[in-house]
Amino acid sequence: MFLELSHTKLNVYQSSQELILECYKVTKQFPTEEKFAMIQQIRRAALSVHLNIAEGCSRKSKAERSRFFEIARGSVIEIDTAIGLAHQLNYVDRKEFRAYWKFDHKNI
């Protein structure tokens, strides 16, 4: 962060940053054939969460902010769904996954 903007102090913003880092960690375990499929999709969705929260915070109207936050929420659901599928495919163990998923996802 180059600018010291107020949204960077929000719990939801900090949690979304942790989400990106955790998604990168967990997808490192995935098989290489998922490099251009599930791995990229999960990582892009995590980045989308973080960026949409940041951009939503910059909007003046409540309607605009809400729209960006809804998009971020949709990306969280996308990540959850993909990670669930990855678990079913045995790419990640449930116990390991819970260790990765230690951030406060309730803030997002």
C-alpha positions as CSV (number, residue, x, y, z in Angstrom):
1,M,0.0,0.0,0.0
2,F,1.4,3.3,-1.1
3,L,-1.4,5.5,0.2
4,E,-2.5,5.5,3.8
5,L,-6.3,5.3,3.1
6,S,-8.8,4.7,5.8
7,H,-10.3,1.5,4.4
8,T,-7.0,-0.3,4.9
9,K,-7.6,-0.2,8.6
10,L,-11.0,-2.0,8.3
11,N,-11.2,-5.5,9.6
12,V,-12.9,-6.7,6.4
13,Y,-10.1,-5.3,4.3
14,Q,-7.4,-6.9,6.5
15,S,-9.4,-10.2,6.4
16,S,-9.7,-10.2,2.7
17,Q,-5.9,-9.7,2.4
18,E,-5.4,-12.7,4.6
19,L,-7.8,-14.6,2.4
20,I,-5.6,-14.0,-0.6
21,L,-2.5,-15.2,1.2
22,E,-4.3,-18.3,2.5
23,C,-5.7,-19.1,-1.0
24,Y,-2.2,-19.0,-2.4
25,K,-0.9,-21.3,0.4
26,V,-3.6,-23.8,0.0
27,T,-3.5,-23.9,-3.8
28,K,0.3,-24.6,-3.8
29,Q,-0.7,-28.1,-2.8
30,F,-2.9,-28.7,-5.8
31,P,-1.7,-30.9,-8.7
32,T,0.1,-29.1,-11.5
33,E,-2.7,-30.0,-14.0
34,E,-4.8,-27.5,-12.1
35,K,-2.4,-24.6,-12.7
36,F,-4.5,-23.0,-15.3
37,A,-7.9,-24.1,-14.0
38,M,-8.9,-24.3,-10.3
39,I,-5.7,-22.7,-8.9
40,Q,-6.1,-19.6,-11.1
41,Q,-9.8,-19.4,-10.5
42,I,-9.4,-19.5,-6.7
43,R,-6.6,-17.0,-6.7
44,R,-8.4,-14.6,-9.0
45,A,-11.6,-14.8,-6.9
46,A,-9.5,-14.1,-3.8
47,L,-8.0,-11.1,-5.4
48,S,-11.4,-10.0,-6.6
49,V,-12.7,-10.0,-3.0
50,H,-9.9,-7.8,-1.8
51,L,-10.1,-5.3,-4.8
52,N,-13.8,-5.0,-4.7
53,I,-13.8,-4.2,-1.0
54,A,-11.1,-1.6,-1.6
55,E,-13.0,-0.1,-4.5
56,G,-16.3,-0.2,-2.7
57,C,-14.9,1.7,0.2
58,S,-14.0,4.5,-2.2
59,R,-17.5,5.0,-3.5
60,K,-19.6,7.9,-2.3
61,S,-23.1,6.4,-2.6
62,K,-24.4,3.6,-0.5
63,A,-25.8,1.9,-3.6
64,E,-22.5,1.9,-5.3
65,R,-20.6,0.6,-2.2
66,S,-23.2,-2.1,-1.7
67,R,-22.8,-3.3,-5.3
68,F,-19.0,-3.7,-4.9
69,F,-19.5,-5.5,-1.6
70,E,-22.0,-7.9,-3.1
71,I,-19.5,-8.7,-5.9
72,A,-16.9,-9.4,-3.2
73,R,-19.3,-11.6,-1.3
74,G,-20.0,-13.6,-4.5
75,S,-16.3,-14.2,-4.9
76,V,-16.1,-15.5,-1.4
77,I,-18.9,-18.0,-2.2
78,E,-16.9,-18.9,-5.4
79,I,-13.8,-19.6,-3.4
80,D,-15.7,-21.7,-0.8
81,T,-17.3,-23.8,-3.5
82,A,-14.0,-24.4,-5.3
83,I,-12.2,-25.3,-2.1
84,G,-15.1,-27.7,-1.3
85,L,-14.6,-29.4,-4.6
86,A,-10.8,-29.5,-4.1
87,H,-11.4,-31.3,-0.8
88,Q,-13.6,-33.8,-2.6
89,L,-10.9,-34.3,-5.2
90,N,-8.4,-34.9,-2.3
91,Y,-6.3,-31.9,-3.2
92,V,-6.5,-30.6,0.3
93,D,-7.2,-32.5,3.6
94,R,-9.9,-31.1,5.8
95,K,-7.6,-30.8,8.8
96,E,-5.0,-29.0,6.8
97,F,-7.6,-26.8,5.3
98,R,-8.9,-25.7,8.6
99,A,-5.3,-24.7,9.6
100,Y,-5.1,-22.6,6.5
101,W,-8.6,-21.1,6.9
102,K,-7.7,-19.5,10.3
103,F,-8.5,-16.0,9.3
104,D,-11.8,-14.4,10.4
105,H,-14.0,-15.1,7.4
106,K,-17.0,-13.8,9.2
107,N,-15.8,-10.3,8.5
108,I,-16.2,-10.8,4.7
